[in-house]
Amino acid sequence: MARPIYLDHNATTPVDERVVESMLPYFREQYGNASSAGHAYGWAAEEAVAQAREQVAALLDAEPDALTFTSGATEALNMALKGVADAYASKGQHIVTVQTEHKAVLDPCDALEKDGVEVTRLPVDDDGRLAPGDVAAALRDDTILVAVMWANNETGVLHPIPEIAEVVRAHDALFLTDATQAVGKVPVSVEPADLLVASGHKMYGPKGVGVLYASRRRPRVRIPALIHGGGQEDGRRGGTYNVPAIVGMGTAADLAADEQSSDADRLEALRDRMETALVDALDDAWINGRSAPRLPQTTSLTVPGISAEDLTLAMRAVACATGSACSSNATAPSHVLKAQGLSDADARSTVRLSMGRPTTADEVDRAIDAVIENVREQQQTPSLSVAI
């Protein structure tokens, strides 16, 4: 049986073969601990971590020493949100974020509220974009942090990050952006941000590694350690370095710097072709966020009256998703789509199709046929789950 066409790259990407090759020596030959300062094995590992830090920094236009390697974006976001709330508690206890943020932001905000922090969750427009004016109106004297994702993981919609950052900076609050879905797909720079988060496995690197940028200028951001033990990362994050994964993220960043522009051009053309074909063939279907700036390879397709869950399970030829992979076990409709104004029924009738570097034109054409065929089959035998 042929493997399904993989159109779930926003959940995770396959590790690029060149990334794998760069990682292998640090499993088998150069397996030293990067904190072992007394011998050549440790020195080689330490040097590899330093090189990877420079590679990621170059992709993000950051200073290498402003980056902290973590186990992934979720840890980095927890470190940023909880760290700012702790370090700046004397200045204020108000955080501003967005209703459409990833759960890796929303859930830590929920936890902080239990500790007395006040959180404002701003609405978005029908395309899922946040207006800078709404940010300005939400800021207060006790606002210490504004957290806005660079690109939405479900719809691919891009927020106007530079404009939002300008508003926040004028107010003298800190600005955090979760750039997990954007890095490697579109140009991303730390320039607008005081804090920025990225992940290896969203850009053809390995799982289990991410990075937190914390500015050392304008002003220097103070973030206490979330994980203690060992004093690694200049005391910001304890624990033995995952050298192979860090090396892999560095190589993935290097490849993204060279290839993301050509990847984006090719994938955007394929995405547009797929969206046009699907909307033309399926009655009443639409693309969420289609009129907004978006990631070049992400499609959020709503077909009223179908069950997206049933569709993804029945469609053996295509691997896709109903929303965020981190919320795939949730029974509630997508909070992202509801914030954009979709009904519960329409949110449950939405699938996400996300392409990646390996996606071919032939795969897209076959995926178009498969989606159309399976939607029409379901429309002829409607699922009761849509109406529940």
FENRA-V160537 format. One record per residue. N is the residue number from 0. PSI is psi in radians with two decimals (* if undefined). OMEGA is omega in radians with two decimals (none if undefined). NEAR is the number of other C-alpha atoms within 8 Angstrom. Layout:
n: {N,N}
psi: {PSI,PSI}
omega: {OMEGA,OMEGA}
near: {NEAR,NEAR}
//
This chain:
n: {0,1,2,3,4,5,6,7,8,9,10,11,12,13,14,15,16,17,18,19,20,21,22,23,24,25,26,27,28,29,30,31,32,33,34,35,36,37,38,39,40,41,42,43,44,45,46,47,48,49,50,51,52,53,54,55,56,57,58,59,60,61,62,63,64,65,66,67,68,69,70,71,72,73,74,75,76,77,78,79,80,81,82,83,84,85,86,87,88,89,90,91,92,93,94,95,96,97,98,99,100,101,102,103,104,105,106,107,108,109,110,111,112,113,114,115,116,117,118,119,120,121,122,123,124,125,126,127,128,129,130,131,132,133,134,135,136,137,138,139,140,141,142,143,144,145,146,147,148,149,150,151,152,153,154,155,156,157,158,159,160,161,162,163,164,165,166,167,168,169,170,171,172,173,174,175,176,177,178,179,180,181,182,183,184,185,186,187,188,189,190,191,192,193,194,195,196,197,198,199,200,201,202,203,204,205,206,207,208,209,210,211,212,213,214,215,216,217,218,219,220,221,222,223,224,225,226,227,228,229,230,231,232,233,234,235,236,237,238,239,240,241,242,243,244,245,246,247,248,249,250,251,252,253,254,255,256,257,258,259,260,261,262,263,264,265,266,267,268,269,270,271,272,273,274,275,276,277,278,279,280,281,282,283,284,285,286,287,288,289,290,291,292,293,294,295,296,297,298,299,300,301,302,303,304,305,306,307,308,309,310,311,312,313,314,315,316,317,318,319,320,321,322,323,324,325,326,327,328,329,330,331,332,333,334,335,336,337,338,339,340,341,342,343,344,345,346,347,348,349,350,351,352,353,354,355,356,357,358,359,360,361,362,363,364,365,366,367,368,369,370,371,372,373,374,375,376,377,378,379,380,381,382,383,384,385,386,387}
psi: {2.28,2.52,2.57,2.73,2.21,1.88,0.88,0.71,-0.31,-0.33,-0.86,2.72,2.66,2.53,2.18,2.42,-0.61,-0.54,-0.79,-0.81,-0.65,-0.48,-0.58,-0.74,-0.46,0.00,-0.60,-0.66,-0.94,1.15,0.26,2.84,2.22,-0.24,0.01,1.74,0.03,0.05,3.02,-0.56,-0.76,-0.69,-0.71,-0.73,-0.73,-0.73,-0.67,-0.72,-0.74,-0.72,-0.75,-0.66,-0.70,-0.66,-0.79,-0.72,-0.70,-0.70,-0.60,0.06,0.73,2.85,2.30,-0.68,-0.03,0.01,2.39,2.13,2.41,-3.07,-0.08,-3.13,-0.62,-0.80,-0.75,-0.71,-0.70,-0.71,-0.73,-0.89,-0.88,-0.58,-0.78,-0.77,-0.64,-0.90,-0.49,0.36,-0.57,-0.37,-0.57,2.96,0.78,2.21,2.45,2.30,-2.83,2.53,-0.43,0.20,2.79,2.69,-0.39,-0.25,-0.82,-0.72,-0.76,-0.59,-0.70,-0.75,-0.69,-0.59,-0.61,-0.35,0.15,-0.04,2.42,2.30,2.24,2.18,1.92,2.58,2.94,2.94,-3.06,-0.37,-0.10,0.24,2.56,2.34,2.25,-0.58,-0.59,-0.60,-0.82,-0.74,-0.44,-0.29,2.46,3.00,-0.51,0.24,2.18,-0.38,2.47,2.24,2.00,2.21,2.61,-0.81,2.41,2.40,-0.37,-0.72,-0.30,0.05,2.37,2.24,2.70,1.31,-0.83,-0.71,-0.72,-0.75,-0.66,-0.72,-0.78,-0.73,-0.65,-0.44,-0.14,0.53,2.97,2.59,2.13,2.28,2.25,1.78,0.34,-0.81,-0.28,-0.66,2.25,-0.26,-0.68,2.80,2.28,2.31,2.56,-0.10,-0.76,-0.20,2.64,-0.52,2.40,2.50,2.45,2.88,2.51,-0.73,-0.04,-0.10,0.70,0.38,-3.06,2.80,2.81,0.25,2.40,-3.06,2.51,2.14,2.26,2.04,2.46,0.20,3.00,1.01,-3.12,2.22,2.25,2.05,1.93,2.72,2.40,-0.60,2.12,2.62,1.62,-0.45,0.31,2.94,0.81,0.60,0.01,-0.37,1.87,2.74,2.60,2.35,2.33,1.38,-0.85,-0.73,-0.71,-0.76,-0.75,-0.71,-0.65,-0.78,-0.72,-0.68,-0.71,-0.79,-0.69,-0.69,-0.60,-0.56,-0.20,-0.56,-0.84,-0.65,-0.80,-0.77,-0.79,-0.79,-0.59,-0.70,-0.73,-0.72,-0.82,-0.68,-0.75,-0.79,-0.75,-0.77,-0.73,-0.77,-0.63,-0.59,-0.44,2.09,2.31,0.11,2.65,2.88,2.15,2.26,0.28,-0.53,0.01,2.78,2.35,2.89,2.60,-0.13,0.25,2.31,2.23,1.86,2.17,2.24,1.68,2.41,-0.22,2.89,2.00,-0.62,-0.80,-0.66,-0.83,-0.57,-0.63,-0.43,1.46,-0.39,-0.26,2.29,1.97,-2.95,2.86,-0.18,-2.52,2.34,-0.51,-0.17,0.37,-0.35,-0.02,2.48,-0.30,2.64,2.79,2.16,-0.48,-0.88,-0.62,-0.65,-0.45,-0.01,0.04,2.57,2.90,-0.74,-0.79,-0.63,-0.64,-0.08,0.45,2.32,2.62,2.22,1.99,2.11,3.04,-3.08,-0.68,-0.18,2.30,2.86,-0.67,-0.72,-0.70,-0.77,-0.73,-0.60,-0.70,-0.86,-0.73,-0.76,-0.83,-0.82,-0.82,-0.60,-0.79,-0.65,-0.74,-0.64,-0.50,-0.41,1.35,2.50,2.46,-0.29,-0.39,-0.60,-0.16,*}
omega: {-3.12,3.10,3.13,3.05,-3.05,3.09,3.11,-3.08,3.06,3.05,3.03,3.12,3.01,3.13,3.13,-3.12,3.13,3.06,3.12,-3.12,3.14,-3.09,-2.96,-3.12,-3.07,2.92,-2.88,-3.12,-3.10,-3.00,-3.08,3.06,-3.08,3.10,3.10,-2.99,-3.00,-3.13,-2.99,3.13,3.10,-3.14,-3.14,3.11,3.13,3.12,3.13,3.10,3.14,3.12,3.12,3.11,3.11,3.13,3.11,3.13,3.14,3.13,-3.06,-3.07,-3.07,2.97,-3.07,-3.08,3.06,-3.09,3.04,3.07,-3.13,3.11,-3.14,-3.10,-3.12,3.08,-3.12,3.13,3.06,3.13,-3.12,-3.07,-3.11,3.12,3.11,3.14,3.13,-3.01,-3.05,-3.10,-3.12,3.12,-3.13,-3.14,3.14,3.10,3.09,3.05,-2.99,-3.12,-3.06,3.12,3.03,3.12,3.11,2.99,-3.05,-3.11,3.03,3.08,3.07,-3.14,3.14,3.10,3.12,3.11,3.06,3.09,3.09,-3.09,3.02,3.14,-3.01,3.08,3.08,3.09,-3.06,3.08,-3.14,-3.13,3.09,3.12,3.10,3.11,3.09,3.07,-3.13,-3.12,-3.10,-3.08,3.13,3.13,-3.10,3.09,-3.13,-3.04,2.96,-3.10,-3.12,-3.14,3.13,-3.12,-3.13,-3.07,-3.12,-3.06,-3.07,-3.08,-3.13,3.04,3.09,-2.98,-3.13,-3.13,3.11,3.14,3.13,3.11,-3.10,-3.11,3.12,-3.12,-3.14,2.96,3.10,-3.13,3.10,3.02,3.03,-3.08,-3.03,-3.10,-3.05,-3.06,-3.11,3.13,3.10,3.10,3.11,3.09,3.08,-3.02,-3.13,-2.90,2.92,3.11,-3.13,-3.08,3.06,-3.07,-3.12,-2.95,3.05,-3.11,3.04,2.99,-3.09,2.97,3.05,3.09,3.07,-3.11,3.00,2.98,3.04,-3.03,3.04,3.10,2.97,-0.36,3.02,-3.10,3.13,3.13,3.06,-3.13,3.02,3.13,3.14,3.07,3.08,3.07,3.13,-3.13,3.12,3.11,-3.06,-3.08,-3.12,3.09,3.12,3.14,3.01,-2.96,-3.13,-3.12,3.12,3.07,3.13,3.10,3.10,3.11,3.10,3.10,3.10,3.13,3.13,3.13,-3.12,-2.89,-3.02,-3.14,3.13,3.05,-3.08,-3.13,-3.11,-3.08,3.10,3.10,3.10,3.12,-3.12,3.11,-3.14,-3.10,3.12,-3.12,-3.10,-3.13,3.11,-3.03,-3.01,-3.10,3.03,-3.14,3.06,3.11,3.14,3.12,-3.01,-3.10,3.14,2.98,-3.06,2.93,-3.02,-2.98,-3.04,3.11,3.01,-3.01,3.06,3.06,-3.05,3.07,3.10,3.00,3.13,3.12,3.11,-3.12,-3.10,3.12,-3.08,-3.01,-3.05,-3.06,-3.06,3.03,3.13,-2.99,3.04,-3.12,-3.13,3.10,-3.13,3.11,-2.99,-3.14,-3.12,3.13,-3.12,3.07,-3.09,3.09,3.12,-3.09,3.09,3.10,3.09,3.06,3.13,3.03,3.07,-3.10,-3.13,3.08,3.11,3.12,-3.04,3.06,3.07,3.10,-3.08,-3.10,3.12,-3.07,-3.13,-3.03,-3.12,3.10,3.11,3.10,3.13,3.13,3.12,3.10,3.08,-3.13,-3.09,3.14,-3.13,-3.12,-3.08,3.06,-3.12,3.07,3.14,3.13,3.10,3.08,-3.03,3.10,3.09,-3.03,-3.13,-3.03,-3.07,none}
near: {2,3,5,8,9,10,12,14,12,12,9,8,13,8,10,9,6,7,14,10,8,10,12,9,10,12,9,7,6,10,10,11,12,15,9,10,7,6,7,6,11,14,13,11,15,11,9,10,12,8,10,14,12,11,12,13,12,9,13,9,9,13,9,9,6,10,13,11,11,12,9,14,16,8,9,14,13,12,11,12,11,11,14,13,12,8,10,10,9,6,7,10,14,13,13,15,12,13,11,11,13,9,8,11,13,9,8,11,10,8,8,12,10,7,6,7,11,9,10,10,8,11,9,14,9,8,12,12,12,12,10,10,6,9,13,9,6,8,9,6,5,8,13,14,12,13,13,13,11,13,15,13,9,11,12,16,14,12,10,10,9,7,8,11,11,9,11,14,10,7,7,6,11,12,14,13,12,14,13,12,14,12,12,11,14,11,8,9,9,12,6,9,12,12,14,13,15,14,12,16,14,15,13,12,17,11,8,9,17,15,14,16,13,12,12,8,6,5,6,8,9,7,11,8,11,9,8,9,8,8,11,13,9,6,9,13,16,13,10,9,9,7,12,10,13,13,14,16,16,14,14,14,13,11,9,12,9,7,8,13,9,7,10,12,9,8,13,10,8,11,13,8,8,11,10,8,9,12,12,7,7,9,7,7,11,8,11,10,14,8,5,9,8,12,12,12,13,15,13,14,12,13,13,9,10,13,12,11,9,8,12,14,7,7,11,8,9,13,12,12,11,12,11,10,7,7,8,8,5,6,4,5,10,9,9,11,10,12,12,11,7,10,7,8,11,12,13,13,15,14,13,15,12,12,14,10,6,4,10,6,7,6,9,11,9,8,11,11,8,11,11,11,8,11,10,8,8,11,9,6,6,8,9,6,6,11,5,4}
//
